[in-house]
């Protein structure tokens, strides 16, 4: 007798679950509260606009990470005694190769992409994805020798405690409190990645990331490593008066920081975390070679263009306060940043942004639902601010005030869904608006 499963929520993850289960002969019924739409699955039952658990007889239900545990269908299934699981649980049931896991508030995508790049560039076949890009179940392939997964708090809170070969919590700042309720529950969800991990990797700069009761612990930070297995940054003298900074494991130098493909202190931490993850798979020579060929991610501190001597930077992937604070903290205190920010702050207090506005940002141009809250933070610090009706208006306003040597930074500190389909669309519209500045300048004979 074949098994029968319910899939609750039919987004990108839900589709991957259906493909995985049907490929293993499991009968599937999909439940979604949204309106009906076309699908590629002719052999799957769909219940659209479903607002309550319909009393199905199923062996288990797989819950999409975008749905809270209080969602009407999820809560109804639980109340009916249905076993709930996640796509990550199905992934671990099927996988045989080692899995490296990454979570945290910021930097996850960069660290996963870099770690996967380092492994692949050294000749290993590595599947990378999860909350980033390709859904975990769609990564499964017999040729892969290892996997690197990005995991959100939503995925971790509903998954079993899985045996990662190495697991990293990069940082923890307020995010998704509209879903988790408070910082304690948010942090607890993130820390589930450490349970049963062979190696637990944490950030010395952020005590909230430190695992409790773990046997093998590795740390990374911007200071001198406390042991031979930890990663950090040390000052290296080259000549009587010149001091350079080097990335090291213990006292062993990996490379100088100026050789890194990514700029900013936050990216130094990302590189250190990725190195700690792949440490047991690669030599220093392999890591150095891979670092030299890494180019970074779209919409993550990505230079779009230089217009009239000002650099325009797309950091649309900064969908929370911590990401924007990290981006600004990595820039010099020269008062030469025009910051474009705003959107849906997801219930987070934005006032800590004041600490990094001072001395770095000359003007804040706000957009979106929580733009007024950002304007109030700018007021507290004495930084000029202006409300803009659209992102294109903000780019035009930035062009009016930017001077040669300035940086115009789109780093919203907020989610995008109040104005855009996603952060990618937001970044693409920013880039298009910047390109229109260069086109207009060219038409006027100014370039």
C-alpha positions in Angstrom: 0.0 0.0 0.0 1.5 3.3 -1.1 2.0 6.2 1.3 0.0 9.4 1.1 1.3 12.9 2.0 -0.1 16.4 2.2 2.0 19.3 1.1 0.9 22.5 2.7 1.8 25.6 0.7 2.8 25.5 -3.0 5.7 27.9 -3.5 9.2 27.0 -4.7 9.8 24.7 -1.8 6.4 23.1 -2.1 7.0 22.3 -5.7 10.3 20.7 -4.9 8.6 18.5 -2.2 5.9 17.4 -4.7 8.6 16.4 -7.3 10.6 14.5 -4.6 7.6 12.6 -3.2 6.1 11.7 -6.6 9.5 10.5 -7.7 9.4 8.1 -4.8 5.9 6.8 -5.5 4.1 8.7 -2.7 0.6 9.9 -3.4 0.4 13.7 -2.9 -2.4 16.2 -2.2 -1.5 19.9 -2.1 -3.3 22.4 0.1 -3.0 26.1 -0.5 -5.1 29.1 0.7 -4.5 30.9 -2.6 -6.5 30.9 -5.8 -6.1 28.1 -8.3 -3.3 28.2 -10.9 -1.8 26.0 -13.6 0.7 23.4 -12.6 2.8 20.7 -14.3 1.6 17.9 -12.0 -1.2 15.9 -13.6 -1.0 13.1 -11.1 -1.4 15.3 -8.0 -4.6 16.4 -6.2 -4.9 20.1 -5.5 -7.1 21.9 -3.0 -7.0 25.6 -3.7 -8.5 28.4 -1.6 -8.4 25.9 1.3 -9.0 27.8 4.6 -9.2 24.9 7.1 -7.7 21.4 7.4 -10.2 19.2 5.5 -9.7 16.0 7.6 -7.6 14.2 5.1 -6.2 10.7 5.9 -2.5 11.1 5.2 0.7 9.5 6.6 2.4 12.9 7.1 2.3 16.5 6.0 5.2 18.6 4.7 4.9 22.3 5.7 6.4 25.0 3.5 8.8 27.3 5.4 6.8 30.4 4.5 3.9 29.3 6.6 3.9 29.9 10.4 3.0 27.1 12.8 -0.1 29.1 13.6 -1.3 29.1 10.0 -4.9 27.7 9.7 -3.9 24.6 7.7 -0.8 23.9 9.7 -2.5 24.3 13.1 -5.5 22.2 11.8 -3.2 19.4 10.7 -1.4 19.4 14.0 -4.6 19.4 16.0 -5.8 16.4 13.9 -2.7 14.5 15.0 -1.0 14.6 11.6 2.8 14.2 11.7 4.4 17.4 10.4 7.8 17.6 8.8 9.8 19.9 6.5 11.6 19.7 3.2 14.9 19.6 5.2 13.7 16.4 7.0 13.0 14.8 3.6 16.4 15.9 2.4 18.3 14.3 5.2 16.2 11.1 4.9 17.5 10.9 1.3 21.1 12.3 1.4 24.2 10.2 1.9 27.0 12.8 1.4 28.2 15.2 4.1 26.1 18.4 4.6 27.3 21.8 5.8 24.7 24.1 7.2 24.6 27.9 7.5 22.2 30.1 9.2 22.2 33.6 10.8 20.5 36.9 10.2 22.9 38.2 7.5 25.5 36.9 5.2 24.0 33.4 4.7 23.8 33.6 0.9 27.4 34.9 0.6 28.8 32.3 2.9 26.9 29.4 1.3 27.9 30.6 -2.2 31.5 31.1 -1.3 31.8 27.8 0.6 30.2 25.9 -2.3 32.5 27.8 -4.8 35.6 26.9 -2.8 34.6 23.2 -2.8 33.7 23.1 -6.5 36.8 25.0 -7.6 38.9 22.4 -5.7 37.4 19.6 -7.8 34.7 18.4 -5.5 31.1 18.1 -6.7 29.1 20.3 -4.2 25.4 21.1 -4.3 24.5 24.4 -2.8 21.1 26.0 -2.1 18.3 25.5 0.4 16.8 28.9 1.4 19.1 30.4 -1.3 18.4 29.6 -4.9 17.7 25.9 -5.6 15.4 24.2 -3.1 17.3 21.6 -1.0 15.4 18.6 -2.5 16.1 19.7 -6.0 19.9 19.6 -5.2 19.9 15.8 -4.6 22.1 14.1 -7.1 24.3 10.9 -6.8 27.4 12.7 -8.2 27.5 15.3 -5.4 30.2 14.6 -2.8 28.9 17.2 -0.3 26.2 19.9 0.1 26.1 23.4 1.6 22.7 24.5 2.7 21.4 27.9 3.7 18.7 27.5 6.3 16.2 30.1 7.6 14.8 30.2 11.1 11.5 29.1 9.6 13.0 25.9 8.2 14.9 25.2 11.4 12.0 25.7 13.7 10.0 22.9 12.1 12.8 20.5 11.2 14.2 17.6 13.3 17.6 18.1 14.8 19.8 17.1 11.9 23.4 15.7 11.7 25.3 18.4 9.9 28.9 17.7 9.4 29.5 21.4 10.2 27.0 24.0 11.2 27.5 27.8 11.4 25.4 30.6 13.0 26.9 33.7 11.5 25.2 36.5 13.5 22.0 37.2 15.3 20.2 40.6 15.1 16.5 41.3 15.4 14.6 40.0 12.3 11.3 38.2 11.7 10.0 39.2 15.1 6.6 39.5 13.5 6.8 35.7 13.1 8.8 34.5 16.1 7.5 37.0 18.7 10.7 37.8 20.5 14.5 37.6 20.1 14.8 34.6 22.4 12.6 32.4 20.3 14.2 33.6 17.1 17.7 32.8 18.5 16.4 29.4 19.7 15.2 28.5 16.2 18.6 29.4 14.7 20.5 27.4 17.3 18.7 24.2 16.3 21.2 23.9 13.5 23.9 23.1 16.2 22.0 20.1 17.6 23.8 16.9 16.5 26.3 18.8 14.3 29.8 17.3 14.3 31.4 20.8 14.3 29.7 24.0 15.5 31.1 27.2 14.1 30.3 30.6 15.7 31.1 34.3 15.5 33.3 35.6 18.3 32.0 39.1 17.6 28.5 38.0 18.5 28.0 36.1 21.8 24.4 35.2 20.8 25.9 32.8 18.2 27.9 30.7 20.7 26.7 27.1 20.9 25.9 25.5 24.3 27.2 22.1 25.3 28.8 21.4 21.9 31.8 19.0 21.8 33.7 20.4 18.8 33.6 24.2 18.5 35.4 26.5 16.0 35.1 30.3 16.1 35.8 33.1 13.7 36.2 36.8 14.3 38.0 40.0 13.3 40.5 39.6 16.2 43.4 37.2 16.8 42.3 33.6 16.9 42.3 32.2 20.4 43.4 28.7 19.3 45.1 26.9 16.4 41.7 25.8 15.1 40.0 29.2 15.2 39.9 31.8 12.4 40.6 35.5 12.7 42.5 38.5 11.6 46.0 39.6 12.7 48.2 42.6 12.1 51.2 41.8 9.9 54.2 44.1 9.8 55.8 44.5 6.4 58.6 47.1 6.8 59.3 49.6 9.5 56.1 51.6 9.2 53.6 49.6 7.2 51.0 47.4 8.9 48.8 45.0 7.0 46.0 42.7 8.1 46.0 39.0 7.4 43.4 36.2 7.6 44.7 33.3 9.7 43.8 30.0 11.2 45.6 30.2 14.5 48.9 31.7 13.6 48.9 30.2 10.0 48.4 33.0 7.4 45.8 32.3 4.7 46.0 35.6 2.8 46.2 39.3 3.2 42.8 41.1 3.6 43.5 43.4 0.6 43.6 40.2 -1.6 40.0 39.3 -0.8 37.4 39.5 -3.6 34.9 41.1 -1.2 35.2 44.5 0.6 34.1 45.5 4.0 34.6 44.1 7.5 31.3 42.2 7.3 32.7 40.4 4.2 35.9 39.5 6.0 33.7 37.7 8.6 31.8 36.0 5.7 35.1 34.8 4.2 36.3 33.5 7.6 33.1 31.6 8.2 33.2 30.0 4.8 36.9 29.0 5.4 35.9 27.5 8.7 33.1 25.5 7.1 35.3 23.9 4.4 38.4 23.6 6.6 38.4 19.9 6.9 37.9 19.3 3.1 40.4 21.7 1.6 44.0 22.8 1.9 45.1 26.4 2.3 46.4 26.3 -1.3 43.0 25.2 -2.6 41.2 27.8 -0.5 43.5 30.6 -1.7 42.9 29.6 -5.3 39.2 29.5 -4.9 39.0 32.9 -3.1 40.8 34.5 -6.0 38.1 33.4 -8.5 35.0 34.4 -6.4 33.0 37.3 -7.7 30.3 37.8 -5.1 26.5 37.8 -5.4 24.0 39.9 -7.3 22.2 42.5 -5.2 24.7 42.1 -2.3 26.9 45.2 -2.1 27.2 45.2 -5.9 28.7 48.2 -7.7 26.3 49.3 -10.5 28.0 52.3 -12.0 29.9 55.5 -11.4 28.0 58.6 -12.3 29.6 62.0 -12.1 32.3 60.7 -9.8 29.8 59.0 -7.3 29.7 55.2 -7.0 26.2 53.6 -6.9 26.0 50.4 -4.9 23.1 47.9 -5.0 22.7 46.2 -1.6 19.0 45.3 -2.1 19.5 42.0 -0.4 19.9 43.9 2.9 16.3 43.1 3.9 16.8 43.7 7.6 18.4 46.2 10.0 21.5 44.1 10.7 22.5 43.8 7.1 22.3 47.6 6.5 24.2 48.2 9.7 26.9 45.8 8.7 27.1 47.4 5.2 27.5 50.9 6.7 29.9 49.8 9.4 32.2 48.4 6.7 32.4 51.9 5.1 34.8 54.6 6.3 33.6 57.4 8.5 33.9 60.1 5.9 30.3 61.4 5.8 30.1 60.5 2.1 27.2 58.1 1.9 23.8 58.9 0.5 21.6 56.1 1.9 18.4 54.9 0.2 16.4 52.8 2.6 12.9 51.7 3.6 10.2 49.2 3.0 8.6 46.7 5.4 10.7 46.6 8.6 8.8 43.5 9.8 8.1 45.0 13.2 11.8 45.6 14.2 12.9 48.7 16.1 15.0 50.7 13.6 16.6 53.0 16.2 19.9 51.1 16.4 20.7 52.3 12.9 21.5 55.7 14.5 24.9 54.3 15.7 26.2 53.8 12.1 24.5 56.8 10.4 26.7 59.2 12.4 29.8 60.2 10.6 29.1 58.0 7.6 25.8 59.2 6.0 25.2 62.7 4.8 21.6 62.1 3.8 18.9 59.4 4.0 16.4 59.0 1.2 13.5 57.0 2.4 10.9 54.8 0.6 8.1 52.5 1.4 5.9 51.7 4.4 8.4 52.2 7.1 10.2 55.1 5.5 8.9 57.6 8.1 10.4 55.5 10.9 13.8 55.7 9.2 13.3 59.4 8.8 12.7 59.6 12.5 16.0 57.8 13.2 17.8 60.2 10.9 16.3 63.1 12.9 17.7 61.7 16.1 21.2 61.8 14.7 21.0 65.1 12.9 21.3 63.5 9.5 19.3 65.1 6.7 16.5 63.0 5.2 13.9 63.2 2.5 10.9 61.0 1.8 10.6 59.8 -1.8 7.6 58.4 -3.6 9.4 55.7 -5.5 12.8 54.1 -5.8 13.4 55.9 -9.1 12.6 59.2 -7.4 15.1 58.3 -4.7 17.8 57.6 -7.3 17.1 61.0 -9.0 17.2 62.7 -5.6 20.5 61.0 -4.8 22.0 62.2 -8.1 21.1 65.8 -7.2 23.0 65.8 -3.9 25.8 63.3 -4.6 29.3 64.7 -5.1 32.4 63.2 -6.6 33.8 60.6 -4.2 30.4 59.9 -2.6 28.7 56.5 -2.5 25.0 56.2 -3.2 24.0 53.0 -1.3 20.7 51.2 -1.7 20.6 49.2 1.5 17.0 49.2 2.6 17.1 47.6 6.1 13.6 46.3 5.2 11.8 43.7 3.2 10.6 44.6 -0.2 7.1 43.2 -0.5 5.3 46.5 0.3 6.5 47.8 -3.1 8.1 45.0 -5.1 7.7 41.3 -5.8 11.1 40.6 -4.1 14.4 42.1 -3.3 15.8 41.1 -6.7 13.2 43.2 -8.5 14.0 46.1 -6.1 17.7 45.8 -7.0 17.0 45.5 -10.7 14.8 48.7 -10.6 17.6 50.5 -8.7 20.1 49.4 -11.3 17.8 50.5 -14.2 17.3 53.9 -12.6 21.1 54.4 -12.2 21.6 53.4 -15.8 19.0 56.0 -16.9 21.2 58.6 -15.2 24.2 57.6 -17.3 22.1 57.5 -20.4 20.7 60.9 -19.8 24.2 62.2 -19.1 25.4 60.7 -22.4 22.5 62.2 -24.3 23.4 65.6 -22.9 27.1 65.1 -24.0 28.3 65.0 -20.4 30.1 61.7 -20.4 
